[in-house]
Amino acid sequence: MATLAERTETLRAVGVAPLLTTAQLQALYGVSNWTVNKWVQDGCPVEPTKFHGRRFDLDKVRAWMAAADEQQLAATG
């Protein structure tokens, strides 16, 4: 089975980004489910699904985090 990084590179080559589950996002960032829920409440982009659950586009999450970091730096400095 391919790792997430390997799958990401394979899919990126054809212009597709894999969608992560909450558990995968938690594992990637080393955070709890509570933290991911807080991120979503704070505006973290979520991809809707046809079934119960949610998925995350890693590129969009990273962009959202970078923008949030920039806002926090601007507010403090």
Summary of the structure (lengths in Angstrom):
residues: 77
radius of gyration: 13.8
end to end distance: 45.7
largest distance: 45.7
contacts: 168
relative contact order: 0.14
helix: 58%
strand: 8%
